[in-house]
Amino acid sequence: MTDYVTVSADAPQGRTGAIKLWGREAFDGMHKAGRLAAETLDMLVPHMVPGVSTAEINRLIHQFIVERGGVPATLGYRGYAHSTCISINHVVCHGIPSEKTLKAGDIVNVDVTPIVDGWHGDTSRMYLIGDVPLKARKLVEVTYECLMLGIEQAKPGNHMGDVAHAIQQHAEKHRYGVVRDFCGHGLGLLFH
Protein backbone atom coordinates (compact mmCIF):
# COMPACT_ATOMS: atom_id res chain seq x y z
CA MET A 1 0.00 0.00 0.00
CA THR A 2 1.20 3.49 -0.77
CA ASP A 3 1.33 6.15 1.92
CA TYR A 4 -1.65 8.15 0.64
CA VAL A 5 -4.11 5.29 1.19
CA THR A 6 -6.54 5.59 4.06
CA VAL A 7 -8.76 2.53 4.17
CA SER A 8 -12.40 3.12 4.97
CA ALA A 9 -13.81 0.38 7.18
CA ASP A 10 -17.25 1.96 6.71
CA ALA A 11 -17.54 0.98 3.04
CA PRO A 12 -20.72 -1.15 2.82
CA GLN A 13 -20.35 -4.64 1.41
CA GLY A 14 -22.75 -7.33 0.30
CA ARG A 15 -25.97 -7.45 -1.69
CA THR A 16 -29.62 -7.97 -0.92
CA GLY A 17 -30.55 -9.98 -4.01
CA ALA A 18 -33.45 -7.65 -4.82
CA ILE A 19 -33.63 -4.51 -6.92
CA LYS A 20 -34.70 -1.57 -4.78
CA LEU A 21 -37.04 0.94 -6.37
CA TRP A 22 -36.17 4.37 -5.03
CA GLY A 23 -38.43 7.39 -4.79
CA ARG A 24 -37.62 11.01 -5.50
CA GLU A 25 -36.19 11.50 -2.01
CA ALA A 26 -33.20 9.34 -2.96
CA PHE A 27 -32.40 11.09 -6.23
CA ASP A 28 -30.35 13.89 -4.64
CA GLY A 29 -27.91 11.41 -3.11
CA MET A 30 -27.69 9.39 -6.32
CA HIS A 31 -27.12 12.56 -8.30
CA LYS A 32 -24.26 13.70 -6.05
CA ALA A 33 -22.48 10.34 -6.24
CA GLY A 34 -22.99 10.06 -9.99
CA ARG A 35 -21.84 13.61 -10.57
CA LEU A 36 -18.62 13.07 -8.61
CA ALA A 37 -17.98 9.87 -10.58
CA ALA A 38 -18.48 11.71 -13.90
CA GLU A 39 -16.33 14.66 -12.80
CA THR A 40 -13.59 12.25 -11.75
CA LEU A 41 -13.54 10.65 -15.20
CA ASP A 42 -13.62 14.09 -16.86
CA MET A 43 -10.65 15.23 -14.74
CA LEU A 44 -8.57 12.36 -16.12
CA VAL A 45 -8.77 13.38 -19.78
CA PRO A 46 -5.55 15.47 -19.90
CA HIS A 47 -3.68 12.84 -17.85
CA MET A 48 -4.48 9.87 -20.11
CA VAL A 49 -1.32 10.09 -22.21
CA PRO A 50 1.58 7.81 -23.11
CA GLY A 51 4.07 7.42 -20.28
CA VAL A 52 1.74 7.90 -17.30
CA SER A 53 1.52 4.91 -14.96
CA THR A 54 -1.74 3.39 -13.84
CA ALA A 55 -0.50 3.93 -10.25
CA GLU A 56 -0.33 7.68 -10.97
CA ILE A 57 -3.85 7.61 -12.43
CA ASN A 58 -5.00 5.84 -9.25
CA ARG A 59 -3.33 8.53 -7.12
CA LEU A 60 -5.02 11.32 -9.10
CA ILE A 61 -8.41 9.65 -8.73
CA HIS A 62 -7.96 9.10 -5.01
CA GLN A 63 -6.95 12.71 -4.42
CA PHE A 64 -9.78 14.10 -6.57
CA ILE A 65 -12.50 12.06 -4.86
CA VAL A 66 -11.26 12.66 -1.30
CA GLU A 67 -10.75 16.42 -1.84
CA ARG A 68 -14.44 16.63 -2.79
CA GLY A 69 -15.67 14.80 0.29
CA GLY A 70 -16.07 11.38 -1.29
CA VAL A 71 -14.63 8.00 -0.39
CA PRO A 72 -13.34 5.59 -3.07
CA ALA A 73 -15.51 2.49 -2.59
CA THR A 74 -12.91 0.09 -3.95
CA LEU A 75 -10.32 1.12 -1.35
CA GLY A 76 -10.38 -1.52 1.37
CA TYR A 77 -13.16 -3.50 -0.34
CA ARG A 78 -12.27 -7.15 0.36
CA GLY A 79 -8.69 -6.05 1.00
CA TYR A 80 -8.27 -4.15 -2.29
CA ALA A 81 -5.60 -1.46 -1.87
CA HIS A 82 -6.52 0.93 -4.70
CA SER A 83 -9.08 3.65 -5.39
CA THR A 84 -9.92 2.48 -8.91
CA CYS A 85 -9.65 -0.37 -11.38
CA ILE A 86 -7.76 0.32 -14.61
CA SER A 87 -7.97 -2.16 -17.47
CA ILE A 88 -5.69 -1.90 -20.50
CA ASN A 89 -6.42 -3.45 -23.90
CA HIS A 90 -7.42 -7.13 -23.49
CA VAL A 91 -8.17 -6.88 -19.76
CA VAL A 92 -11.99 -6.90 -19.69
CA CYS A 93 -12.39 -5.25 -16.28
CA HIS A 94 -11.00 -4.92 -12.75
CA GLY A 95 -7.38 -4.32 -13.81
CA ILE A 96 -5.13 -3.44 -10.86
CA PRO A 97 -3.16 -0.15 -10.91
CA SER A 98 0.61 -0.61 -11.03
CA GLU A 99 3.77 1.05 -12.31
CA LYS A 100 2.83 -0.11 -15.84
CA THR A 101 2.75 2.92 -18.13
CA LEU A 102 0.29 3.69 -20.90
CA LYS A 103 1.47 3.47 -24.51
CA ALA A 104 0.21 5.08 -27.69
CA GLY A 105 -2.36 2.73 -29.19
CA ASP A 106 -3.74 1.52 -25.84
CA ILE A 107 -7.43 1.54 -25.03
CA VAL A 108 -7.94 1.95 -21.31
CA ASN A 109 -11.01 1.52 -19.13
CA VAL A 110 -11.02 3.39 -15.83
CA ASP A 111 -13.64 2.25 -13.30
CA VAL A 112 -14.48 4.54 -10.37
CA THR A 113 -17.00 4.35 -7.54
CA PRO A 114 -17.02 7.32 -5.20
CA ILE A 115 -19.24 7.15 -2.13
CA VAL A 116 -20.97 10.44 -1.31
CA ASP A 117 -23.26 10.63 1.73
CA GLY A 118 -23.57 6.83 1.66
CA TRP A 119 -24.45 6.64 -2.04
CA HIS A 120 -22.20 4.80 -4.52
CA GLY A 121 -21.70 6.21 -8.01
CA ASP A 122 -20.25 3.25 -9.95
CA THR A 123 -19.22 3.94 -13.55
CA SER A 124 -16.36 3.69 -16.01
CA ARG A 125 -15.06 5.27 -19.18
CA MET A 126 -12.86 4.21 -22.07
CA TYR A 127 -9.89 6.36 -23.07
CA LEU A 128 -7.94 6.12 -26.31
CA ILE A 129 -4.23 6.77 -25.80
CA GLY A 130 -2.54 8.53 -28.70
CA ASP A 131 -3.06 7.09 -32.17
CA VAL A 132 -5.21 3.98 -31.69
CA PRO A 133 -5.46 1.25 -34.37
CA LEU A 134 -8.72 1.21 -36.34
CA LYS A 135 -9.77 -2.19 -34.95
CA ALA A 136 -9.48 -0.96 -31.34
CA ARG A 137 -11.18 2.35 -32.17
CA LYS A 138 -14.08 0.44 -33.77
CA LEU A 139 -14.49 -1.69 -30.63
CA VAL A 140 -14.75 1.45 -28.48
CA GLU A 141 -17.24 3.06 -30.91
CA VAL A 142 -19.50 0.00 -31.03
CA THR A 143 -19.45 -0.44 -27.25
CA TYR A 144 -20.46 3.20 -26.84
CA GLU A 145 -23.30 2.68 -29.32
CA CYS A 146 -24.34 -0.38 -27.29
CA LEU A 147 -24.41 1.77 -24.15
CA MET A 148 -26.64 4.37 -25.80
CA LEU A 149 -29.01 1.70 -27.15
CA GLY A 150 -29.21 0.12 -23.70
CA ILE A 151 -29.99 3.48 -22.11
CA GLU A 152 -32.81 3.99 -24.64
CA GLN A 153 -34.39 0.76 -23.35
CA ALA A 154 -34.11 1.74 -19.66
CA LYS A 155 -37.62 3.12 -19.34
CA PRO A 156 -40.84 2.41 -17.48
CA GLY A 157 -42.45 -0.85 -18.51
CA ASN A 158 -39.25 -2.42 -19.81
CA HIS A 159 -37.20 -5.10 -18.10
CA MET A 160 -33.45 -5.53 -17.72
CA GLY A 161 -33.75 -8.14 -20.46
CA ASP A 162 -34.86 -5.40 -22.88
CA VAL A 163 -31.72 -3.42 -22.06
CA ALA A 164 -29.50 -6.49 -22.40
CA HIS A 165 -31.17 -7.54 -25.66
CA ALA A 166 -30.56 -4.14 -27.29
CA ILE A 167 -26.90 -4.24 -26.25
CA GLN A 168 -26.32 -7.83 -27.36
CA GLN A 169 -28.09 -7.40 -30.71
CA HIS A 170 -25.98 -4.37 -31.62
CA ALA A 171 -22.73 -5.97 -30.48
CA GLU A 172 -23.40 -9.15 -32.46
CA LYS A 173 -24.46 -7.15 -35.53
CA HIS A 174 -20.90 -5.79 -35.54
CA ARG A 175 -19.35 -9.24 -34.90
CA TYR A 176 -18.62 -8.60 -31.23
CA GLY A 177 -19.91 -10.48 -28.23
CA VAL A 178 -20.87 -9.60 -24.68
CA VAL A 179 -19.09 -10.67 -21.52
CA ARG A 180 -21.77 -12.55 -19.60
CA ASP A 181 -19.94 -12.64 -16.26
CA PHE A 182 -20.18 -8.88 -15.69
CA CYS A 183 -23.28 -6.79 -16.13
CA GLY A 184 -22.65 -3.11 -15.51
CA HIS A 185 -22.57 -0.21 -13.13
CA GLY A 186 -25.09 1.75 -11.14
CA LEU A 187 -26.13 3.88 -8.20
CA GLY A 188 -27.09 2.66 -4.76
CA LEU A 189 -26.36 2.36 -1.08
CA LEU A 190 -24.45 -0.91 -1.53
CA PHE A 191 -21.29 -1.50 -3.54
CA HIS A 192 -22.02 -4.42 -5.89
N, C-alpha and C positions, 0 to 999 in steps of 0.2 A: 504494500500500500504506500502511496505517496503521501507526503506530509500535509497536503491540503485537504485530505479526505476526513470528513467527520461523519461517522456512520450514524444514521437515524434509526434507533430501535423502535420508533413509533410508526414506521412504515407498515401499513396494514398488509396482511398476507392472506391468501386463501380465496375461495370462491363459494358462492351460495348454490350454484347450479341452476338458478332461475334468473330470468331477465327482469330487472326492476323497471317499471314504468314510472318515470319521474314527472312531477307536476311543475308548473311555472316557478314555484319557489326554489327549485333546485337549479334553474337555468343560470343564475348569476354565478354560482360557484363553478359550474361546468364551463361557463364562458371565460372566467378568469384563468382557469387551468389550461384550457385550450388556447387562449390568447398567448399565455406565456410560452407554451410549447411552440406555437407558430413563430413568435418573436425570436425564440432561441434558434430555430432553424433558419430564419431570415438573417440573423446576426452572423451565421457561419459563412454566408456566401463569399465574402472577400477572403476568407481564410482557407477555402477549399481549393488549394493550388498545389502543384507539384512541389515536393520537398517537405511539406508539413507532416508531422507524425500524427497517428491516430491518438497517441497519448496527449499531444498538445491540443487536439480538437476536444478531447475529453475534458481537459483542464479548462478550456474556454467555456464549454457548456456548463460545467460545474459552477464556475465563477459567475456566469451570467444568471443562472437560475437562482443561486443563493443570494446574490446582490439584490434581487427583486422579490425576496421574501419566500421563495419556493424551496422545495426540498427535492432533489433527484430521487425518484422512487427506486431506481435500480440499485442505488448505493446502499449496500448492506442487505439487499434482498437475497435471501438464501446464501449469504456469504459473499455475494458479488461485490467487488472492490472498485467499481467504476460508476460514473454518473450517466453513462450512455452505452449503447451498443453500436459498433461501426463495422459494417460489412462491405468488403471490397470484392468487386467482380463476381466470382462464382460462389461466394459465401451468401447463402440465401437470406439469413438473418442471424441476429444475436452474436455478431463478430465482437471480439474482445479487443479494446484499445491496447496498443503496444507502441514500441518505438518504430514500428514499420512506417515508412513514409509513403505518401501518395505519389503516383507517377502519372505523367501525361498519358491519356488513354484509359485511365481507370474510371469505372462507374462505382460510386460509393453511396451506400444507404446509411443514413444516420438516424437512429431511433432514440427519441427522448420521451421521458415521462415526468414532467414536473408535478409535484403535489402542491396545491395552493388551497389553503383553508380546508384541508382534508380531501379535496377533489383531485383526481388523477387526470392529467391531459396526455394521453398516450398516442403518439403519432410518429411518423418518419418522413424523410424526404430523400430523393435521389439527387446526387450531384454528379455532373460530368466534369472530369478533371482534364483541362487542356483540350487538345484535339482528340476526340473519341472516334474510334472506328465506326463505320456506318452500321454494322451489325449490332453493336452495343447501343448505339444511339436509337436504332429502331426498337430494340427491346424496351428502352426507357419510354419512348413515345407510346408504344402499344400499352404498356402497363399504366401509363397516365390515362390513356383513353379508357382502359378498363375501369379505373377508379371513377372517372366521370360518369360512365354508364352505370356503375353500381350505385353511385350517389343518386342518379335519376330515379332508381328503383326504390330508394329508401323513402317511402311515403306511406301515409295512412292506408291501411287495407292490404298492403303487400307484406310478404313474409321474407325472412332472411334468405330463403331459397330463391326468391325472385332476384335479390341482389346478386347472390352467388351465380345464378344462371346467366345473368347479363354479363358478368365478368368472364365466366368460363367460355361462353359462346364467342365473345370478341377475341379472347386470347387464342382459342383454337382456330378461329377464322384466319388468324395471322400465323398459324403453325407454332404457337406456343402452348404451354400447358399451365396448370395451376398447381401450386404446392398445397397439398391437401392437409398437411400436418399443422399448418399455421393459418389463422383466419382473420387477422386484422388488428385494428387498434380501436380505442374508444375513450369515453369519459365515464368516470364513476368514482365511487368511494373506495372500491377495492382495486388493487393492482392485479391484473389477470383474473 
